[in-house]
Amino acid sequence: METKKLYRSRSDSMISGVCGGLAKYFGLDPTVVRLLYVLLSLFSVCFPGLLFYIIAMLIIPLED
């Protein structure tokens, strides 16, 4: 059984590939992940969107 690893996407990148990598990891369309991220960031009091994105960009490695 192959283990899945989370990487920032090089091929499906808008800013740094975080949403593209999450989409690939969960098997979703990258546009859906980006829309969900924007909606959560704008309309949720508990979701610190920009801070989450910066931390994810620093922690998640770039794919080979």
PDB file with SEQRES, HELIX, SHEET and CRYST1 records, atoms N, CA, C and O in Angstrom:
SEQRES   1 A   64  MET GLU THR LYS LYS LEU TYR ARG SER ARG SER ASP SER          
SEQRES   2 A   64  MET ILE SER GLY VAL CYS GLY GLY LEU ALA LYS TYR PHE          
SEQRES   3 A   64  GLY LEU ASP PRO THR VAL VAL ARG LEU LEU TYR VAL LEU          
SEQRES   4 A   64  LEU SER LEU PHE SER VAL CYS PHE PRO GLY LEU LEU PHE          
SEQRES   5 A   64  TYR ILE ILE ALA MET LEU ILE ILE PRO LEU GLU ASP              
HELIX    1 AA1 VAL A   18  PHE A   26  1                                   9    
HELIX    2 AA2 PRO A   30  PHE A   43  1                                  14    
HELIX    3 AA3 GLY A   49  ILE A   59  1                                  11    
CRYST1    1.000    1.000    1.000  90.00  90.00  90.00 P 1           1          
ATOM      1  N   MET A   1       0.834  -1.179   0.000  1.00  0.00           N  
ATOM      2  CA  MET A   1       0.000   0.000   0.000  1.00  0.00           C  
ATOM      3  C   MET A   1       0.882   1.248   0.000  1.00  0.00           C  
ATOM      4  O   MET A   1       1.770   1.393   0.841  1.00  0.00           O  
ATOM      5  N   GLU A   2       0.632   2.129  -0.936  1.00  0.00           N  
ATOM      6  CA  GLU A   2       1.423   3.349  -1.061  1.00  0.00           C  
ATOM      7  C   GLU A   2       0.858   4.431  -0.145  1.00  0.00           C  
ATOM      8  O   GLU A   2      -0.352   4.654  -0.104  1.00  0.00           O  
ATOM      9  N   THR A   3       1.744   5.096   0.585  1.00  0.00           N  
ATOM     10  CA  THR A   3       1.294   6.178   1.454  1.00  0.00           C  
ATOM     11  C   THR A   3       1.214   7.474   0.665  1.00  0.00           C  
ATOM     12  O   THR A   3       2.063   7.752  -0.182  1.00  0.00           O  
ATOM     13  N   LYS A   4       0.194   8.259   0.949  1.00  0.00           N  
ATOM     14  CA  LYS A   4       0.040   9.550   0.296  1.00  0.00           C  
ATOM     15  C   LYS A   4       0.844  10.587   1.051  1.00  0.00           C  
ATOM     16  O   LYS A   4       0.890  10.579   2.281  1.00  0.00           O  
ATOM     17  N   LYS A   5       1.484  11.488   0.299  1.00  0.00           N  
ATOM     18  CA  LYS A   5       2.235  12.573   0.915  1.00  0.00           C  
ATOM     19  C   LYS A   5       1.717  13.895   0.385  1.00  0.00           C  
ATOM     20  O   LYS A   5       1.336  14.014  -0.780  1.00  0.00           O  
ATOM     21  N   LEU A   6       1.710  14.870   1.250  1.00  0.00           N  
ATOM     22  CA  LEU A   6       1.218  16.194   0.893  1.00  0.00           C  
ATOM     23  C   LEU A   6       2.379  17.052   0.419  1.00  0.00           C  
ATOM     24  O   LEU A   6       3.370  17.221   1.130  1.00  0.00           O  
ATOM     25  N   TYR A   7       2.251  17.592  -0.784  1.00  0.00           N  
ATOM     26  CA  TYR A   7       3.245  18.482  -1.363  1.00  0.00           C  
ATOM     27  C   TYR A   7       2.547  19.702  -1.936  1.00  0.00           C  
ATOM     28  O   TYR A   7       1.373  19.639  -2.301  1.00  0.00           O  
ATOM     29  N   ARG A   8       3.274  20.821  -2.015  1.00  0.00           N  
ATOM     30  CA  ARG A   8       2.774  21.974  -2.762  1.00  0.00           C  
ATOM     31  C   ARG A   8       2.942  21.667  -4.240  1.00  0.00           C  
ATOM     32  O   ARG A   8       3.978  21.146  -4.654  1.00  0.00           O  
ATOM     33  N   SER A   9       1.951  21.978  -5.022  1.00  0.00           N  
ATOM     34  CA  SER A   9       1.942  21.638  -6.438  1.00  0.00           C  
ATOM     35  C   SER A   9       2.774  22.627  -7.256  1.00  0.00           C  
ATOM     36  O   SER A   9       2.672  23.840  -7.074  1.00  0.00           O  
ATOM     37  N   ARG A  10       3.591  22.093  -8.150  1.00  0.00           N  
ATOM     38  CA  ARG A  10       4.325  22.937  -9.100  1.00  0.00           C  
ATOM     39  C   ARG A  10       3.474  23.198 -10.341  1.00  0.00           C  
ATOM     40  O   ARG A  10       3.502  24.291 -10.907  1.00  0.00           O  
ATOM     41  N   SER A  11       2.723  22.190 -10.755  1.00  0.00           N  
ATOM     42  CA  SER A  11       1.969  22.290 -12.004  1.00  0.00           C  
ATOM     43  C   SER A  11       0.633  23.011 -11.839  1.00  0.00           C  
ATOM     44  O   SER A  11       0.141  23.616 -12.792  1.00  0.00           O  
ATOM     45  N   ASP A  12       0.044  22.957 -10.659  1.00  0.00           N  
ATOM     46  CA  ASP A  12      -1.262  23.564 -10.429  1.00  0.00           C  
ATOM     47  C   ASP A  12      -1.147  24.638  -9.357  1.00  0.00           C  
ATOM     48  O   ASP A  12      -1.773  24.550  -8.301  1.00  0.00           O  
ATOM     49  N   SER A  13      -0.339  25.650  -9.645  1.00  0.00           N  
ATOM     50  CA  SER A  13      -0.013  26.663  -8.664  1.00  0.00           C  
ATOM     51  C   SER A  13      -0.525  28.031  -9.089  1.00  0.00           C  
ATOM     52  O   SER A  13      -0.334  28.440 -10.235  1.00  0.00           O  
ATOM     53  N   MET A  14      -1.173  28.737  -8.172  1.00  0.00           N  
ATOM     54  CA  MET A  14      -1.575  30.121  -8.424  1.00  0.00           C  
ATOM     55  C   MET A  14      -0.618  31.066  -7.686  1.00  0.00           C  
ATOM     56  O   MET A  14      -0.092  32.004  -8.285  1.00  0.00           O  
ATOM     57  N   ILE A  15      -0.397  30.830  -6.423  1.00  0.00           N  
ATOM     58  CA  ILE A  15       0.529  31.652  -5.642  1.00  0.00           C  
ATOM     59  C   ILE A  15       1.742  30.806  -5.259  1.00  0.00           C  
ATOM     60  O   ILE A  15       2.859  31.081  -5.697  1.00  0.00           O  
ATOM     61  N   SER A  16       1.523  29.791  -4.453  1.00  0.00           N  
ATOM     62  CA  SER A  16       2.649  28.939  -4.066  1.00  0.00           C  
ATOM     63  C   SER A  16       2.317  27.453  -4.143  1.00  0.00           C  
ATOM     64  O   SER A  16       3.154  26.625  -3.784  1.00  0.00           O  
ATOM     65  N   GLY A  17       1.131  27.094  -4.597  1.00  0.00           N  
ATOM     66  CA  GLY A  17       0.779  25.694  -4.794  1.00  0.00           C  
ATOM     67  C   GLY A  17       0.143  24.995  -3.620  1.00  0.00           C  
ATOM     68  O   GLY A  17      -0.040  23.778  -3.658  1.00  0.00           O  
ATOM     69  N   VAL A  18      -0.202  25.729  -2.573  1.00  0.00           N  
ATOM     70  CA  VAL A  18      -0.785  25.103  -1.383  1.00  0.00           C  
ATOM     71  C   VAL A  18      -2.154  24.497  -1.707  1.00  0.00           C  
ATOM     72  O   VAL A  18      -2.395  23.327  -1.411  1.00  0.00           O  
ATOM     73  N   CYS A  19      -3.034  25.266  -2.299  1.00  0.00           N  
ATOM     74  CA  CYS A  19      -4.381  24.758  -2.618  1.00  0.00           C  
ATOM     75  C   CYS A  19      -4.325  23.667  -3.681  1.00  0.00           C  
ATOM     76  O   CYS A  19      -5.085  22.701  -3.619  1.00  0.00           O  
ATOM     77  N   GLY A  20      -3.428  23.814  -4.654  1.00  0.00           N  
ATOM     78  CA  GLY A  20      -3.258  22.777  -5.674  1.00  0.00           C  
ATOM     79  C   GLY A  20      -2.768  21.479  -5.070  1.00  0.00           C  
ATOM     80  O   GLY A  20      -3.222  20.403  -5.460  1.00  0.00           O  
ATOM     81  N   GLY A  21      -1.843  21.565  -4.116  1.00  0.00           N  
ATOM     82  CA  GLY A  21      -1.346  20.380  -3.435  1.00  0.00           C  
ATOM     83  C   GLY A  21      -2.394  19.713  -2.571  1.00  0.00           C  
ATOM     84  O   GLY A  21      -2.492  18.487  -2.534  1.00  0.00           O  
ATOM     85  N   LEU A  22      -3.188  20.531  -1.866  1.00  0.00           N  
ATOM     86  CA  LEU A  22      -4.279  19.977  -1.059  1.00  0.00           C  
ATOM     87  C   LEU A  22      -5.318  19.287  -1.938  1.00  0.00           C  
ATOM     88  O   LEU A  22      -5.846  18.235  -1.579  1.00  0.00           O  
ATOM     89  N   ALA A  23      -5.605  19.883  -3.081  1.00  0.00           N  
ATOM     90  CA  ALA A  23      -6.565  19.287  -4.010  1.00  0.00           C  
ATOM     91  C   ALA A  23      -6.068  17.947  -4.526  1.00  0.00           C  
ATOM     92  O   ALA A  23      -6.835  16.988  -4.606  1.00  0.00           O  
ATOM     93  N   LYS A  24      -4.803  17.877  -4.871  1.00  0.00           N  
ATOM     94  CA  LYS A  24      -4.233  16.623  -5.371  1.00  0.00           C  
ATOM     95  C   LYS A  24      -4.238  15.559  -4.270  1.00  0.00           C  
ATOM     96  O   LYS A  24      -4.517  14.390  -4.538  1.00  0.00           O  
ATOM     97  N   TYR A  25      -3.934  15.957  -3.051  1.00  0.00           N  
ATOM     98  CA  TYR A  25      -3.895  15.025  -1.920  1.00  0.00           C  
ATOM     99  C   TYR A  25      -5.276  14.426  -1.644  1.00  0.00           C  
ATOM    100  O   TYR A  25      -5.396  13.225  -1.401  1.00  0.00           O  
ATOM    101  N   PHE A  26      -6.322  15.268  -1.681  1.00  0.00           N  
ATOM    102  CA  PHE A  26      -7.670  14.791  -1.379  1.00  0.00           C  
ATOM    103  C   PHE A  26      -8.439  14.339  -2.609  1.00  0.00           C  
ATOM    104  O   PHE A  26      -9.576  13.886  -2.482  1.00  0.00           O  
ATOM    105  N   GLY A  27      -7.856  14.447  -3.793  1.00  0.00           N  
ATOM    106  CA  GLY A  27      -8.510  13.998  -5.018  1.00  0.00           C  
ATOM    107  C   GLY A  27      -9.650  14.906  -5.459  1.00  0.00           C  
ATOM    108  O   GLY A  27     -10.653  14.436  -5.996  1.00  0.00           O  
ATOM    109  N   LEU A  28      -9.497  16.201  -5.234  1.00  0.00           N  
ATOM    110  CA  LEU A  28     -10.527  17.173  -5.590  1.00  0.00           C  
ATOM    111  C   LEU A  28     -10.037  18.084  -6.710  1.00  0.00           C  
ATOM    112  O   LEU A  28      -8.855  18.082  -7.055  1.00  0.00           O  
ATOM    113  N   ASP A  29     -10.947  18.853  -7.267  1.00  0.00           N  
ATOM    114  CA  ASP A  29     -10.594  19.845  -8.264  1.00  0.00           C  
ATOM    115  C   ASP A  29      -9.950  21.045  -7.545  1.00  0.00           C  
ATOM    116  O   ASP A  29     -10.484  21.508  -6.538  1.00  0.00           O  
ATOM    117  N   PRO A  30      -8.827  21.548  -8.040  1.00  0.00           N  
ATOM    118  CA  PRO A  30      -8.163  22.672  -7.376  1.00  0.00           C  
ATOM    119  C   PRO A  30      -9.035  23.927  -7.271  1.00  0.00           C  
ATOM    120  O   PRO A  30      -8.909  24.689  -6.313  1.00  0.00           O  
ATOM    121  N   THR A  31      -9.907  24.141  -8.237  1.00  0.00           N  
ATOM    122  CA  THR A  31     -10.787  25.310  -8.184  1.00  0.00           C  
ATOM    123  C   THR A  31     -11.734  25.226  -6.995  1.00  0.00           C  
ATOM    124  O   THR A  31     -12.015  26.237  -6.353  1.00  0.00           O  
ATOM    125  N   VAL A  32     -12.222  24.038  -6.702  1.00  0.00           N  
ATOM    126  CA  VAL A  32     -13.114  23.842  -5.555  1.00  0.00           C  
ATOM    127  C   VAL A  32     -12.372  24.137  -4.256  1.00  0.00           C  
ATOM    128  O   VAL A  32     -12.916  24.794  -3.369  1.00  0.00           O  
ATOM    129  N   VAL A  33     -11.146  23.661  -4.138  1.00  0.00           N  
ATOM    130  CA  VAL A  33     -10.356  23.897  -2.924  1.00  0.00           C  
ATOM    131  C   VAL A  33     -10.080  25.393  -2.763  1.00  0.00           C  
ATOM    132  O   VAL A  33     -10.170  25.923  -1.656  1.00  0.00           O  
ATOM    133  N   ARG A  34      -9.748  26.071  -3.851  1.00  0.00           N  
ATOM    134  CA  ARG A  34      -9.498  27.512  -3.782  1.00  0.00           C  
ATOM    135  C   ARG A  34     -10.753  28.278  -3.374  1.00  0.00           C  
ATOM    136  O   ARG A  34     -10.681  29.190  -2.550  1.00  0.00           O  
ATOM    137  N   LEU A  35     -11.889  27.917  -3.938  1.00  0.00           N  
ATOM    138  CA  LEU A  35     -13.146  28.585  -3.571  1.00  0.00           C  
ATOM    139  C   LEU A  35     -13.500  28.354  -2.104  1.00  0.00           C  
ATOM    140  O   LEU A  35     -13.911  29.280  -1.404  1.00  0.00           O  
ATOM    141  N   LEU A  36     -13.338  27.120  -1.646  1.00  0.00           N  
ATOM    142  CA  LEU A  36     -13.604  26.830  -0.230  1.00  0.00           C  
ATOM    143  C   LEU A  36     -12.671  27.620   0.680  1.00  0.00           C  
ATOM    144  O   LEU A  36     -13.093  28.126   1.720  1.00  0.00           O  
ATOM    145  N   TYR A  37     -11.413  27.724   0.292  1.00  0.00           N  
ATOM    146  CA  TYR A  37     -10.441  28.484   1.082  1.00  0.00           C  
ATOM    147  C   TYR A  37     -10.843  29.959   1.163  1.00  0.00           C  
ATOM    148  O   TYR A  37     -10.812  30.553   2.241  1.00  0.00           O  
ATOM    149  N   VAL A  38     -11.218  30.547   0.033  1.00  0.00           N  
ATOM    150  CA  VAL A  38     -11.614  31.958   0.009  1.00  0.00           C  
ATOM    151  C   VAL A  38     -12.880  32.175   0.826  1.00  0.00           C  
ATOM    152  O   VAL A  38     -12.965  33.132   1.595  1.00  0.00           O  
ATOM    153  N   LEU A  39     -13.861  31.295   0.668  1.00  0.00           N  
ATOM    154  CA  LEU A  39     -15.100  31.431   1.428  1.00  0.00           C  
ATOM    155  C   LEU A  39     -14.858  31.302   2.929  1.00  0.00           C  
ATOM    156  O   LEU A  39     -15.414  32.067   3.719  1.00  0.00           O  
ATOM    157  N   LEU A  40     -14.034  30.342   3.321  1.00  0.00           N  
ATOM    158  CA  LEU A  40     -13.703  30.191   4.743  1.00  0.00           C  
ATOM    159  C   LEU A  40     -12.960  31.412   5.263  1.00  0.00           C  
ATOM    160  O   LEU A  40     -13.208  31.868   6.379  1.00  0.00           O  
ATOM    161  N   SER A  41     -12.059  31.935   4.462  1.00  0.00           N  
ATOM    162  CA  SER A  41     -11.280  33.091   4.893  1.00  0.00           C  
ATOM    163  C   SER A  41     -12.138  34.344   5.056  1.00  0.00           C  
ATOM    164  O   SER A  41     -11.940  35.123   5.988  1.00  0.00           O  
ATOM    165  N   LEU A  42     -13.077  34.528   4.157  1.00  0.00           N  
ATOM    166  CA  LEU A  42     -13.886  35.747   4.186  1.00  0.00           C  
ATOM    167  C   LEU A  42     -15.033  35.701   5.185  1.00  0.00           C  
ATOM    168  O   LEU A  42     -15.330  36.705   5.833  1.00  0.00           O  
ATOM    169  N   PHE A  43     -15.679  34.553   5.316  1.00  0.00           N  
ATOM    170  CA  PHE A  43     -16.915  34.492   6.074  1.00  0.00           C  
ATOM    171  C   PHE A  43     -16.826  33.742   7.403  1.00  0.00           C  
ATOM    172  O   PHE A  43     -17.846  33.562   8.067  1.00  0.00           O  
ATOM    173  N   SER A  44     -15.659  33.311   7.800  1.00  0.00           N  
ATOM    174  CA  SER A  44     -15.533  32.595   9.058  1.00  0.00           C  
ATOM    175  C   SER A  44     -14.742  33.437  10.060  1.00  0.00           C  
ATOM    176  O   SER A  44     -13.671  33.956   9.745  1.00  0.00           O  
ATOM    177  N   VAL A  45     -15.277  33.560  11.244  1.00  0.00           N  
ATOM    178  CA  VAL A  45     -14.610  34.329  12.290  1.00  0.00           C  
ATOM    179  C   VAL A  45     -13.434  33.529  12.858  1.00  0.00           C  
ATOM    180  O   VAL A  45     -12.436  34.114  13.278  1.00  0.00           O  
ATOM    181  N   CYS A  46     -13.543  32.207  12.874  1.00  0.00           N  
ATOM    182  CA  CYS A  46     -12.551  31.356  13.518  1.00  0.00           C  
ATOM    183  C   CYS A  46     -11.418  30.916  12.594  1.00  0.00           C  
ATOM    184  O   CYS A  46     -10.460  30.303  13.065  1.00  0.00           O  
ATOM    185  N   PHE A  47     -11.494  31.208  11.293  1.00  0.00           N  
ATOM    186  CA  PHE A  47     -10.495  30.702  10.351  1.00  0.00           C  
ATOM    187  C   PHE A  47      -9.539  31.818   9.945  1.00  0.00           C  
ATOM    188  O   PHE A  47      -9.906  32.684   9.152  1.00  0.00           O  
ATOM    189  N   PRO A  48      -8.312  31.809  10.479  1.00  0.00           N  
ATOM    190  CA  PRO A  48      -7.326  32.839  10.112  1.00  0.00           C  
ATOM    191  C   PRO A  48      -6.671  32.495   8.762  1.00  0.00           C  
ATOM    192  O   PRO A  48      -5.592  31.905   8.729  1.00  0.00           O  
ATOM    193  N   GLY A  49      -7.317  32.861   7.670  1.00  0.00           N  
ATOM    194  CA  GLY A  49      -6.949  32.435   6.329  1.00  0.00           C  
ATOM    195  C   GLY A  49      -5.535  32.753   5.910  1.00  0.00           C  
ATOM    196  O   GLY A  49      -4.808  31.854   5.488  1.00  0.00           O  
ATOM    197  N   LEU A  50      -5.117  34.007   6.011  1.00  0.00           N  
ATOM    198  CA  LEU A  50      -3.787  34.396   5.548  1.00  0.00           C  
ATOM    199  C   LEU A  50      -2.694  33.737   6.384  1.00  0.00           C  
ATOM    200  O   LEU A  50      -1.686  33.282   5.845  1.00  0.00           O  
ATOM    201  N   LEU A  51      -2.890  33.687   7.676  1.00  0.00           N  
ATOM    202  CA  LEU A  51      -1.913  33.050   8.561  1.00  0.00           C  
ATOM    203  C   LEU A  51      -1.782  31.561   8.247  1.00  0.00           C  
ATOM    204  O   LEU A  51      -0.672  31.031   8.200  1.00  0.00           O  
ATOM    205  N   PHE A  52      -2.910  30.886   8.033  1.00  0.00           N  
ATOM    206  CA  PHE A  52      -2.892  29.463   7.668  1.00  0.00           C  
ATOM    207  C   PHE A  52      -2.120  29.251   6.371  1.00  0.00           C  
ATOM    208  O   PHE A  52      -1.311  28.328   6.272  1.00  0.00           O  
ATOM    209  N   TYR A  53      -2.364  30.098   5.382  1.00  0.00           N  
ATOM    210  CA  TYR A  53      -1.722  29.942   4.078  1.00  0.00           C  
ATOM    211  C   TYR A  53      -0.207  30.138   4.188  1.00  0.00           C  
ATOM    212  O   TYR A  53       0.557  29.379   3.592  1.00  0.00           O  
ATOM    213  N   ILE A  54       0.227  31.139   4.937  1.00  0.00           N  
ATOM    214  CA  ILE A  54       1.662  31.395   5.099  1.00  0.00           C  
ATOM    215  C   ILE A  54       2.340  30.243   5.825  1.00  0.00           C  
ATOM    216  O   ILE A  54       3.425  29.818   5.429  1.00  0.00           O  
ATOM    217  N   ILE A  55       1.719  29.736   6.875  1.00  0.00           N  
ATOM    218  CA  ILE A  55       2.295  28.604   7.611  1.00  0.00           C  
ATOM    219  C   ILE A  55       2.351  27.367   6.725  1.00  0.00           C  
ATOM    220  O   ILE A  55       3.354  26.654   6.719  1.00  0.00           O  
ATOM    221  N   ALA A  56       1.279  27.105   5.976  1.00  0.00           N  
ATOM    222  CA  ALA A  56       1.262  25.949   5.072  1.00  0.00           C  
ATOM    223  C   ALA A  56       2.334  26.084   3.999  1.00  0.00           C  
ATOM    224  O   ALA A  56       2.977  25.099   3.638  1.00  0.00           O  
ATOM    225  N   MET A  57       2.532  27.297   3.486  1.00  0.00           N  
ATOM    226  CA  MET A  57       3.543  27.543   2.465  1.00  0.00           C  
ATOM    227  C   MET A  57       4.948  27.256   3.005  1.00  0.00           C  
ATOM    228  O   MET A  57       5.812  26.777   2.270  1.00  0.00           O  
ATOM    229  N   LEU A  58       5.168  27.545   4.270  1.00  0.00           N  
ATOM    230  CA  LEU A  58       6.483  27.317   4.871  1.00  0.00           C  
ATOM    231  C   LEU A  58       6.708  25.863   5.284  1.00  0.00           C  
ATOM    232  O   LEU A  58       7.840  25.381   5.250  1.00  0.00           O  
ATOM    233  N   ILE A  59       5.649  25.165   5.670  1.00  0.00           N  
ATOM    234  CA  ILE A  59       5.784  23.806   6.196  1.00  0.00           C  
ATOM    235  C   ILE A  59       5.708  22.742   5.118  1.00  0.00           C  
ATOM    236  O   ILE A  59       6.491  21.793   5.140  1.00  0.00           O  
ATOM    237  N   ILE A  60       4.775  22.876   4.167  1.00  0.00           N  
ATOM    238  CA  ILE A  60       4.556  21.844   3.158  1.00  0.00           C  
ATOM    239  C   ILE A  60       5.668  21.919   2.103  1.00  0.00           C  
ATOM    240  O   ILE A  60       5.882  22.979   1.514  1.00  0.00           O  
ATOM    241  N   PRO A  61       6.371  20.819   1.858  1.00  0.00           N  
ATOM    242  CA  PRO A  61       7.463  20.856   0.874  1.00  0.00           C  
ATOM    243  C   PRO A  61       6.932  20.926  -0.565  1.00  0.00           C  
ATOM    244  O   PRO A  61       5.816  20.493  -0.853  1.00  0.00           O  
ATOM    245  N   LEU A  62       7.748  21.474  -1.447  1.00  0.00           N  
ATOM    246  CA  LEU A  62       7.420  21.564  -2.864  1.00  0.00           C  
ATOM    247  C   LEU A  62       7.649  20.209  -3.508  1.00  0.00           C  
ATOM    248  O   LEU A  62       8.640  19.537  -3.220  1.00  0.00           O  
ATOM    249  N   GLU A  63       6.715  19.801  -4.396  1.00  0.00           N  
ATOM    250  CA  GLU A  63       6.846  18.489  -5.025  1.00  0.00           C  
ATOM    251  C   GLU A  63       8.059  18.458  -5.967  1.00  0.00           C  
ATOM    252  O   GLU A  63       8.501  19.492  -6.468  1.00  0.00           O  
ATOM    253  N   ASP A  64       8.578  17.262  -6.189  1.00  0.00           N  
ATOM    254  CA  ASP A  64       9.754  17.095  -7.041  1.00  0.00           C  
ATOM    255  C   ASP A  64       9.448  17.345  -8.491  1.00  0.00           C  
ATOM    256  O   ASP A  64      10.337  17.244  -9.337  1.00  0.00           O  
TER     257      ASP A  64                                                      
END                                                                             
